[in-house]
């Protein structure tokens, strides 16, 4: 795992953008992102072994704020999502595939809302921005899935998926 700078501690934000496999693979290669973990945001259960409980598939993204800002992470995130789609990204359909940004840091949510509001298409954007109320890591089989199985399905085109991957 990469290290954060000593001046600013590590921060984390959670991105939901359809199937978490692709979102995690994209986010893990971004400059300033130190680690990622596939999981579930804002459901009601503390387990993955329960019926659907309202969660959104997401990626916990730990980053060094002295290297990358939340505003820049938002710009990256909007490269891989259809921000107008409700409960669907690519062929993945259902409430768990909705788009969203979640955080325990109110300033992250403020920045995300400002990013969306500043866009010319703001009134059409269907990305929820909410405090993180619950997070459950996905099972091991879903962690770094596309790194381990690069031929698995992904709704993000391959050239975009690895746009920031160091060669």
Phi, psi and omega in degrees: 000141177289163181254146174279161177287151182291336182290320182237129178289162176302143174236163177220148179217156186241127182245128175247120183214048184091208181305128185292340180302309182290319180299317179295316181298319178293309186295326185295341182261002183284143176301134178088347176277124185263327176200158177225155175213130177285140180193197183231128181253137168062032168274189181251349183260159174256019184220154173269356184265028180238162176299165180307131186234022177097001183291163169246133173299132185214174176232117173289123186241110177266132185219160178266109184292348175276350180252321182220138181266163174299321178301316179292320176299322176298317179300314177300312183303318182290348174289332189252359181243158165265102188289351181265344186283135178256121176058034177198136170222119184061226180275358181274118185235136177139160184303326182291347179260015178293163178263142180192162173234130183228146179198157171268358180257110180306327180294328176297316182293322177298314179298317179298316178296319178295321177301312181294314182298331182281349181281146178297333182260020187308320184291344180264350187285132184248034180264121179279146179232109188219155171298148176282117180259338181199141176221134177231122177297144175290163177296158183307324183297340180263349181285128178051037187304312184282344172287317182280327182228076188297345180267000177294162181299141172210136180281349180266127179303142186304319181294327176282321181305320183249024181304324184253008180289131177288135183284000000 
